[in-house]
């Protein structure tokens, strides 16, 4: 399996080696993006996005504009929503993003989490057996904020990748079943 778009988005990847953070940064010109732009980049309806904000899954936009961190949080949620409940997804994201004074997780922001996740998928070519090696490669320069932070981040990214690949396998199986029923 190869990635042709960034997970949870409609953004096409120019090539497998393109830095995800650079691609996202080029989209987020200072000031952020409005709801209709976020909707177009994720394929989610404005109603769903507003509902996620209302329920507290996404921070409120500032001056009706979403920043890159909010977008990455939305992309993670959109990627994993077929396999996990929204509360579980936000717990997973929050587990990675909380500050070290709460002694939880890796203290990364949602943008870094999404970029690590996507970089691991690209490096592993979405192969479950290559995920652990790819995580080690991608997190080589990660400096853990406290003891156990890197392992926590590794576990979170591994779970995210496994859920993503499982979703892709399920979609493939459903396509096969549809051809059998024709």
C-alpha positions as CSV (number, residue, x, y, z in Angstrom):
1,X,0.0,0.0,0.0
2,X,1.3,3.4,-0.8
3,X,0.0,6.8,0.2
4,X,-1.3,9.1,-2.5
5,X,-2.9,11.6,-0.2
6,X,-2.1,12.7,3.3
7,X,-4.1,10.6,5.7
8,X,-7.4,12.2,6.7
9,X,-7.2,14.8,3.9
10,X,-7.6,15.3,0.2
11,X,-4.1,16.7,-0.1
12,X,-2.2,14.8,-2.8
13,X,1.4,13.9,-2.0
14,X,3.8,15.1,-4.7
15,X,6.1,12.2,-4.0
16,X,6.9,9.7,-1.3
17,X,9.9,11.7,-0.1
18,X,8.3,15.1,0.2
19,X,8.6,16.4,3.8
20,X,5.0,16.4,5.3
21,X,5.7,19.4,7.6
22,X,6.9,21.4,4.6
23,X,3.9,20.5,2.6
24,X,1.5,21.5,5.4
25,X,3.4,24.7,6.1
26,X,3.1,25.8,2.5
27,X,-0.7,25.5,2.8
28,X,-0.9,27.4,6.1
29,X,0.0,30.9,5.1
30,X,-0.1,33.2,8.2
31,X,-3.6,33.7,9.4
32,X,-4.9,30.2,8.9
33,X,-7.7,28.7,6.9
34,X,-11.5,29.3,7.1
35,X,-14.0,26.5,7.6
36,X,-14.8,26.0,3.9
37,X,-11.1,25.5,3.2
38,X,-10.7,23.0,6.0
39,X,-13.8,21.2,4.8
40,X,-12.4,21.0,1.2
41,X,-9.0,19.8,2.4
42,X,-10.5,17.0,4.7
43,X,-13.6,16.0,2.8
44,X,-15.6,16.6,6.1
45,X,-18.7,18.7,6.0
46,X,-18.7,22.1,7.7
47,X,-21.5,20.8,10.0
48,X,-19.2,17.9,11.2
49,X,-16.3,20.3,11.8
50,X,-18.5,22.7,13.7
51,X,-19.9,19.8,15.7
52,X,-16.4,18.7,16.7
53,X,-15.6,22.2,17.8
54,X,-18.9,22.4,19.8
55,X,-18.1,19.1,21.5
56,X,-14.6,20.3,22.4
57,X,-12.7,17.8,20.2
58,X,-11.1,20.7,18.4
59,X,-10.2,24.1,19.8
60,X,-12.3,27.0,18.6
61,X,-10.9,28.8,15.6
62,X,-9.5,32.3,16.2
63,X,-11.2,35.0,14.1
64,X,-12.9,32.1,12.2
65,X,-9.6,30.7,11.1
66,X,-8.0,27.3,11.9
67,X,-4.3,27.0,12.4
68,X,-2.0,24.1,11.3
69,X,-2.3,22.5,14.7
70,X,-6.1,22.4,14.6
71,X,-5.9,21.1,11.1
72,X,-3.6,18.3,12.0
73,X,-5.9,17.3,14.9
74,X,-8.8,17.2,12.5
75,X,-6.8,15.1,10.1
76,X,-5.9,12.6,12.8
77,X,-9.5,12.4,13.9
78,X,-10.7,12.0,10.3
79,X,-8.1,9.3,9.7
80,X,-9.0,7.2,12.7
81,X,-12.8,7.8,13.0
82,X,-13.7,4.6,11.1
83,X,-12.0,2.5,13.7
84,X,-12.3,4.4,17.0
85,X,-14.8,6.6,18.7
86,X,-14.0,10.3,18.7
87,X,-13.5,10.3,22.4
88,X,-10.9,7.6,22.0
89,X,-9.1,9.5,19.3
90,X,-9.0,12.7,21.2
91,X,-7.7,10.8,24.3
92,X,-5.0,9.3,22.1
93,X,-4.0,12.8,20.7
94,X,-4.2,14.4,24.2
95,X,-2.1,11.6,25.6
96,X,0.7,12.6,23.2
97,X,0.2,16.3,23.5
98,X,0.0,16.9,27.3
99,X,2.8,18.8,29.0
100,X,5.4,16.9,31.0
101,X,4.2,18.4,34.3
102,X,1.2,16.1,34.0
103,X,3.6,13.2,33.6
104,X,1.9,12.0,30.5
105,X,3.2,11.3,27.1
106,X,5.6,12.8,24.8
107,X,4.8,16.5,25.0
108,X,4.4,17.0,21.2
109,X,1.9,19.2,19.5
110,X,-0.8,17.8,17.2
111,X,1.2,19.0,14.1
112,X,4.3,17.0,15.2
113,X,2.2,14.0,16.1
114,X,0.5,14.0,12.6
115,X,3.8,14.6,10.8
116,X,5.5,11.7,12.7
117,X,2.5,9.4,12.0
118,X,2.5,10.3,8.3
119,X,6.3,10.0,8.0
120,X,6.2,6.6,9.5
121,X,3.4,5.5,7.1
122,X,5.5,6.8,4.2
123,X,8.7,5.2,5.4
124,X,7.1,1.8,6.1
125,X,5.1,1.9,2.8
126,X,2.1,1.2,5.0
127,X,3.4,-2.3,5.9
128,X,2.6,-3.4,9.4
129,X,5.8,-5.4,9.7
130,X,7.9,-2.4,8.9
131,X,6.2,0.0,11.3
132,X,8.5,-0.6,14.4
133,X,11.6,0.0,12.3
134,X,10.1,3.0,10.6
135,X,9.1,4.5,14.0
136,X,12.7,4.1,15.3
137,X,14.0,5.8,12.1
138,X,11.6,8.7,12.2
139,X,12.0,9.3,16.0
140,X,15.8,9.0,15.9
141,X,16.3,12.7,16.8
142,X,13.3,13.0,19.1
143,X,14.4,14.3,22.5
144,X,12.0,12.9,25.2
145,X,10.9,15.6,27.7
146,X,11.0,13.0,30.5
147,X,11.8,9.4,31.0
148,X,9.4,7.2,29.1
149,X,8.2,9.9,26.8
150,X,9.7,8.4,23.6
151,X,8.3,5.0,24.4
152,X,4.8,6.6,24.9
153,X,5.1,8.4,21.6
154,X,6.3,5.2,19.9
155,X,3.3,3.3,21.3
156,X,0.8,6.0,20.2
157,X,2.2,6.2,16.7
158,X,2.3,2.4,16.4
159,X,-1.4,2.3,17.4
160,X,-2.3,5.1,15.0
161,X,-0.5,3.3,12.1
162,X,-2.1,0.0,12.9
163,X,-5.6,1.5,13.0
164,X,-4.9,3.3,9.7
165,X,-3.6,0.2,7.9
166,X,-6.5,-1.9,9.3
167,X,-8.9,0.6,7.9
168,X,-7.2,0.4,4.5
169,X,-7.3,-3.4,4.6
170,X,-11.0,-3.3,5.5
171,X,-11.7,-1.0,2.6
172,X,-9.9,-3.4,0.2
173,X,-11.9,-6.3,1.6
174,X,-15.2,-4.4,1.1
175,X,-14.3,-3.7,-2.5
176,X,-13.6,-7.4,-3.0
177,X,-17.0,-8.3,-1.5
178,X,-18.7,-5.7,-3.7
179,X,-17.2,-7.4,-6.8
180,X,-18.4,-10.8,-5.6
181,X,-21.9,-9.5,-5.2
182,X,-22.1,-8.2,-8.8
